[in-house]
Amino acid sequence: MDESEILKLLAEVRHPAMQDRDIVSLGMVSGVEIPSDGGTLLVTLGFPRKRDPLTEYLVGAARAALVRGGIKDFEVKAVVTQTESASASRKTLELDDSLLTGVKHIIGIASGKGGVGKSTVAVNLACALARLGYKVGLADADVYGPSVPTMTGTEGVSPSAVGQDGREIILPIEKYGVKWMSIGYFSERGQALIWRGPMACNALKQMILQVKWGELDFLLIDMPPGTGDIHISLVQDIPMESAVIVTTPQNVALADVEKGVDMFRNKNVGKRILGIVENMAWFTPEEHPDEKYYIFGRDGGSAIAGSLGLELIGQIPLVQSIREGGDAGEPVALGSRPDSFAFLELAGKLVKLA
């Protein structure tokens, strides 16, 4: 490929905070070095005066564009194109938690494995807390499967950025009385985020630490499933005070709960676990709201909570309206059905435990 073909691939990368213009037309591609011997292609992205708050996202998106174009051997790096004083450079390049000073409680919503409805619980819990009159934010840290934009009906919305104290700060999306932030706001629908672990960790920290959250009673962090390096980075670098573990009743899910609990209880992590939430606790047909069918097993959540010395703080039924609300971008916790009240009850318990 020649340089023009490389630039055509990179023009697929849009900068969400710059009227959705591509990085080529913005002049952010400061270098394309094509080796004559068939070696490694080097693409350099330049950021004037200070690092863009979406640096890690833009680098990852550029990598994805090159992979989709069939290029296998390449490197994408980011540089500051104008010289700053050392003090100014430190101020804009280092992430800190100063924007979280107005947040009273930061709580991780975690699960030992995927597929248990963790994000559904997180989104509806945020809405339920807002219904109870609390100021709430939710950061979608599920970097490889961000679902908050879909579940809140905010797909296609691009957060803007403002200057503050010599750096750019991202403004969260506000809807249903909740402030939302997700890596999904900065990628095209269906676009794979091709990130190595450290790049994903840095991007997620930017999604939390460079956001203007303002005054909040609760900031929920929808964590990725499992117990990998992203989780360790989040709990060590974000002032998260506690966590809630989401599971389903069947044994295959319960077996992973203990691993998640062990991670938060590890002496190098030391985060308090508020309790266990059992999602899909039973199935209730919409036409027979008083009936319960324990299709995934019964009392698995209470059993594992008791064995680990934890409290079962919520049981969420498997109801069609929960799935429909998530797909339609209208969380069921906003309604007045029995399943809506299950999330409100969970929110009330969380408030007492936090």
C-alpha positions as CSV (number, residue, x, y, z in Angstrom):
1,M,0.0,0.0,0.0
2,D,1.1,3.6,-0.6
3,E,0.6,6.5,1.7
4,S,-2.7,7.6,0.1
5,E,-4.2,4.2,0.7
6,I,-3.0,4.2,4.3
7,L,-4.6,7.7,4.8
8,K,-7.8,6.4,3.3
9,L,-8.0,3.7,5.9
10,L,-7.2,6.1,8.7
11,A,-9.9,8.5,7.5
12,E,-12.4,6.0,8.9
13,V,-11.4,7.1,12.4
14,R,-13.7,9.8,13.7
15,H,-12.9,12.2,16.5
16,P,-16.2,12.3,18.6
17,A,-15.4,15.6,20.3
18,M,-14.5,17.4,17.0
19,Q,-17.9,17.4,15.2
20,D,-17.2,13.8,14.3
21,R,-14.5,14.8,11.8
22,D,-11.9,12.2,10.8
23,I,-8.3,12.3,12.1
24,V,-6.9,12.8,8.6
25,S,-8.9,16.0,7.8
26,L,-8.1,17.2,11.3
27,G,-4.4,16.9,10.5
28,M,-3.8,14.5,13.4
29,V,-1.9,12.0,11.2
30,S,1.6,13.6,11.5
31,G,3.5,10.8,9.9
32,V,3.2,7.6,7.8
33,E,6.5,5.8,7.4
34,I,6.3,2.9,4.9
35,P,9.4,0.7,5.0
36,S,10.9,-0.2,1.6
37,D,11.9,-3.6,2.8
38,G,8.4,-4.7,3.8
39,G,9.0,-4.2,7.5
40,T,6.9,-2.5,10.1
41,L,4.6,0.4,9.0
42,L,4.8,3.3,11.5
43,V,1.8,5.7,11.8
44,T,2.3,8.7,14.1
45,L,-0.7,10.7,15.5
46,G,0.1,14.2,16.6
47,F,-1.7,16.1,19.3
48,P,-1.1,19.9,19.5
49,R,0.0,21.4,22.8
50,K,-1.5,18.7,25.0
51,R,-2.7,15.1,24.8
52,D,-6.2,14.7,23.7
53,P,-8.4,13.2,26.4
54,L,-9.3,10.5,23.9
55,T,-5.8,9.6,23.0
56,E,-6.0,5.9,23.8
57,Y,-9.3,5.5,22.0
58,L,-7.9,7.2,18.8
59,V,-4.8,5.1,18.8
60,G,-6.9,1.9,19.3
61,A,-9.3,3.0,16.6
62,A,-6.4,3.7,14.2
63,R,-5.1,0.2,14.9
64,A,-8.5,-1.3,14.2
65,A,-8.7,0.6,10.9
66,L,-5.4,-0.7,9.7
67,V,-6.2,-4.3,10.7
68,R,-9.5,-4.1,8.7
69,G,-7.5,-2.9,5.8
70,G,-5.4,-6.0,5.8
71,I,-2.2,-4.6,7.2
72,K,-0.5,-7.0,9.7
73,D,2.8,-5.5,10.6
74,F,2.4,-1.9,12.0
75,E,2.9,0.4,14.9
76,V,0.7,3.4,15.9
77,K,2.2,5.9,18.3
78,A,1.0,9.3,19.7
79,V,3.2,12.3,20.1
80,V,2.7,15.9,21.3
81,T,3.6,18.1,18.3
82,Q,4.3,21.4,20.2
83,T,6.7,21.9,23.1
84,E,5.3,22.7,26.5
85,S,6.9,23.6,29.8
86,A,7.7,20.6,32.0
87,S,5.1,21.6,34.6
88,A,2.4,22.1,32.0
89,S,3.2,18.8,30.3
90,R,2.9,16.9,33.6
91,K,-0.4,18.6,34.3
92,T,-2.0,17.5,31.0
93,L,-0.4,14.1,30.7
94,E,-1.0,12.7,34.2
95,L,-4.3,11.3,35.2
96,D,-5.5,12.1,38.7
97,D,-8.7,11.8,40.6
98,S,-9.4,15.5,41.2
99,L,-12.6,15.4,39.1
100,L,-13.9,12.8,41.5
101,T,-13.7,15.0,44.6
102,G,-17.5,15.7,44.4
103,V,-18.4,12.0,44.3
104,K,-19.5,10.6,47.7
105,H,-19.5,6.8,46.8
106,I,-17.8,4.9,44.0
107,I,-19.1,1.4,43.7
108,G,-18.0,-1.3,41.2
109,I,-20.7,-3.6,39.7
110,A,-18.8,-6.8,39.0
111,S,-19.3,-10.4,38.0
112,G,-17.1,-13.5,38.0
113,K,-18.2,-14.4,34.4
114,G,-20.1,-12.9,31.5
115,G,-23.7,-13.5,30.6
116,V,-25.2,-12.9,34.1
117,G,-26.8,-9.6,33.3
118,K,-24.3,-7.4,35.1
119,S,-24.8,-4.4,32.8
120,T,-28.5,-4.8,33.0
121,V,-28.3,-4.6,36.8
122,A,-25.9,-1.7,36.7
123,V,-28.0,0.4,34.4
124,N,-31.3,-0.3,36.2
125,L,-29.7,0.2,39.6
126,A,-28.4,3.7,38.5
127,C,-31.9,4.6,37.3
128,A,-33.5,3.3,40.5
129,L,-31.1,5.4,42.6
130,A,-32.0,8.4,40.6
131,R,-35.7,7.7,41.1
132,L,-35.0,7.7,44.9
133,G,-33.7,11.2,44.5
134,Y,-29.9,10.6,44.5
135,K,-27.4,12.2,42.1
136,V,-26.0,9.3,40.1
137,G,-23.4,8.6,37.4
138,L,-22.4,5.4,35.7
139,A,-19.1,4.7,33.9
140,D,-19.3,1.7,31.5
141,A,-15.9,0.1,32.0
142,D,-16.8,-3.1,30.0
143,V,-14.3,-2.1,27.3
144,Y,-14.8,-5.0,25.0
145,G,-18.6,-5.1,25.2
146,P,-19.9,-1.7,26.1
147,S,-23.7,-1.9,26.3
148,V,-24.7,1.3,28.1
149,P,-25.4,3.3,24.9
150,T,-27.9,0.6,23.7
151,M,-29.5,0.1,27.1
152,T,-30.0,3.8,27.7
153,G,-31.1,4.8,24.1
154,T,-28.0,7.0,23.7
155,E,-26.4,5.3,20.7
156,G,-25.0,7.7,18.2
157,V,-24.5,10.5,20.8
158,S,-21.0,11.9,21.1
159,P,-19.8,13.5,24.3
160,S,-18.2,16.9,24.0
161,A,-15.1,18.2,25.7
162,V,-14.4,21.5,27.5
163,G,-11.2,23.2,28.7
164,Q,-10.6,23.2,32.4
165,D,-7.4,24.0,34.3
166,G,-5.3,23.7,31.2
167,R,-6.6,20.4,30.0
168,E,-9.6,19.0,28.2
169,I,-12.4,17.4,30.2
170,I,-15.1,15.1,28.8
171,L,-18.7,15.9,29.5
172,P,-20.9,12.9,30.3
173,I,-24.2,12.2,28.6
174,E,-27.2,12.9,30.8
175,K,-30.5,11.0,30.5
176,Y,-33.1,9.6,32.9
177,G,-31.5,11.7,35.7
178,V,-28.2,9.8,35.4
179,K,-24.8,10.9,34.0
180,W,-23.5,8.2,31.6
181,M,-20.1,7.6,30.2
182,S,-19.0,4.7,28.0
183,I,-16.3,3.8,25.6
184,G,-19.1,2.8,23.3
185,Y,-19.8,6.6,22.7
186,F,-16.4,6.8,20.9
187,S,-16.6,3.9,18.5
188,E,-18.7,3.1,15.5
189,R,-21.5,0.5,15.9
190,G,-20.0,-3.0,15.4
191,Q,-16.4,-1.7,15.4
192,A,-14.0,-4.0,17.3
193,L,-11.7,-2.2,19.7
194,I,-8.3,-3.9,19.0
195,W,-6.5,-3.0,22.2
196,R,-3.8,-4.7,24.2
197,G,-4.3,-4.8,28.0
198,P,-2.3,-1.7,29.0
199,M,-4.0,0.4,26.2
200,A,-7.4,-0.7,27.4
201,C,-6.5,0.1,31.0
202,N,-5.4,3.6,30.1
203,A,-8.4,4.2,28.0
204,L,-10.8,3.2,30.8
205,K,-9.0,5.4,33.3
206,Q,-9.5,8.3,30.9
207,M,-13.2,7.4,30.7
208,I,-13.5,7.8,34.4
209,L,-10.8,10.3,35.5
210,Q,-11.1,12.9,32.7
211,V,-14.9,13.2,33.0
212,K,-16.7,16.2,34.6
213,W,-18.9,14.2,37.0
214,G,-19.7,17.1,39.3
215,E,-21.5,16.5,42.5
216,L,-22.7,12.9,42.8
217,D,-24.0,10.7,45.6
218,F,-23.1,7.5,43.7
219,L,-20.8,6.7,40.8
220,L,-21.4,3.1,39.6
221,I,-18.6,1.5,37.5
222,D,-19.9,-1.3,35.3
223,M,-16.8,-3.5,35.3
224,P,-15.8,-6.1,32.7
225,P,-16.6,-9.7,33.7
226,G,-13.8,-11.8,35.2
227,T,-10.7,-10.9,37.2
228,G,-8.1,-9.8,34.8
229,D,-5.5,-7.0,34.5
230,I,-8.2,-4.4,33.7
231,H,-9.9,-5.1,37.0
232,I,-6.6,-4.8,38.9
233,S,-5.8,-1.5,37.2
234,L,-9.3,-0.1,38.0
235,V,-9.4,-1.0,41.7
236,Q,-5.8,0.3,42.2
237,D,-6.1,3.6,40.3
238,I,-9.7,4.5,40.8
239,P,-10.8,5.4,44.4
240,M,-13.5,2.7,44.4
241,E,-14.6,2.0,47.9
242,S,-16.8,-1.1,47.5
243,A,-18.3,-3.5,45.0
244,V,-21.5,-5.5,44.3
245,I,-21.2,-9.0,42.8
246,V,-23.9,-10.1,40.3
247,T,-24.6,-13.7,39.6
248,T,-27.3,-16.1,38.4
249,P,-28.5,-19.1,40.3
250,Q,-26.9,-21.9,38.3
251,N,-23.8,-23.6,39.5
252,V,-21.6,-22.6,36.5
253,A,-22.1,-18.9,37.5
254,L,-21.8,-19.4,41.2
255,A,-18.5,-21.2,40.8
256,D,-17.0,-17.9,39.5
257,V,-18.5,-15.7,42.2
258,E,-15.9,-17.0,44.7
259,K,-13.1,-15.9,42.3
260,G,-14.6,-12.4,42.0
261,V,-15.0,-12.1,45.8
262,D,-11.5,-13.3,46.4
263,M,-10.1,-10.6,44.0
264,F,-11.8,-7.8,46.0
265,R,-10.8,-9.4,49.3
266,N,-7.1,-9.8,48.2
267,K,-4.8,-8.0,50.6
268,N,-3.4,-5.9,47.7
269,V,-6.9,-4.8,46.7
270,G,-8.9,-4.7,50.0
271,K,-12.3,-3.4,48.7
272,R,-15.5,-3.9,50.7
273,I,-18.1,-6.1,49.1
274,L,-21.6,-4.8,49.8
275,G,-23.3,-8.0,48.8
276,I,-24.5,-10.4,46.2
277,V,-27.3,-9.7,43.6
278,E,-29.0,-12.8,42.1
279,N,-30.2,-11.9,38.7
280,M,-32.6,-14.2,36.8
281,A,-33.6,-15.6,40.1
282,W,-36.8,-17.0,38.7
283,F,-38.9,-16.7,35.6
284,T,-42.3,-15.1,35.8
285,P,-44.7,-15.2,32.8
286,E,-46.0,-11.7,32.0
287,E,-49.6,-13.0,31.9
288,H,-49.1,-14.7,35.4
289,P,-47.2,-12.3,37.5
290,D,-47.6,-14.2,40.7
291,E,-46.1,-17.4,39.4
292,K,-42.4,-18.3,39.8
293,Y,-40.4,-20.9,37.8
294,Y,-36.9,-21.5,39.0
295,I,-35.5,-22.5,35.6
296,F,-31.8,-21.8,36.6
297,G,-32.0,-23.3,40.0
298,R,-33.3,-22.1,43.3
299,D,-31.6,-20.2,46.2
300,G,-28.2,-20.4,44.6
301,G,-27.5,-16.8,45.3
302,S,-28.4,-17.0,49.0
303,A,-26.3,-20.2,49.4
304,I,-23.2,-18.7,47.9
305,A,-23.6,-15.5,49.8
306,G,-24.0,-17.4,53.1
307,S,-20.9,-19.5,52.4
308,L,-18.8,-16.4,51.7
309,G,-20.1,-14.5,54.7
310,L,-22.0,-12.0,52.5
311,E,-25.5,-10.7,52.3
312,L,-27.9,-11.4,49.4
313,I,-29.0,-7.8,48.8
314,G,-31.3,-8.4,45.8
315,Q,-33.1,-10.9,43.7
316,I,-34.1,-9.8,40.2
317,P,-36.6,-12.0,38.3
318,L,-36.3,-13.1,34.7
319,V,-39.0,-11.1,33.0
320,Q,-39.5,-10.3,29.3
321,S,-39.9,-6.6,30.0
322,I,-36.4,-6.3,31.4
323,R,-34.9,-7.6,28.2
324,E,-37.3,-5.5,26.1
325,G,-36.5,-2.4,28.1
326,G,-32.8,-2.9,27.6
327,D,-33.1,-3.4,23.9
328,A,-35.4,-0.3,23.6
329,G,-33.1,1.9,25.6
330,E,-35.8,2.3,28.3
331,P,-34.6,0.7,31.6
332,V,-37.4,-1.2,33.4
333,A,-36.4,0.5,36.7
334,L,-38.2,3.6,35.4
335,G,-41.5,1.8,35.4
336,S,-44.1,0.7,37.9
337,R,-44.1,-3.1,37.5
338,P,-43.0,-5.7,40.0
339,D,-39.6,-6.0,38.3
340,S,-39.2,-2.3,38.5
341,F,-39.8,-2.4,42.2
342,A,-37.1,-5.2,42.5
343,F,-34.5,-2.7,41.4
344,L,-35.9,0.1,43.6
345,E,-35.7,-2.3,46.6
346,L,-32.1,-3.1,45.6
347,A,-31.3,0.6,45.4
348,G,-32.7,1.2,48.9
349,K,-30.5,-1.6,50.4
350,L,-27.5,-0.2,48.6
351,V,-28.0,3.2,50.1
352,K,-28.1,1.8,53.6
353,L,-25.0,-0.3,53.1
354,A,-22.8,2.3,51.3
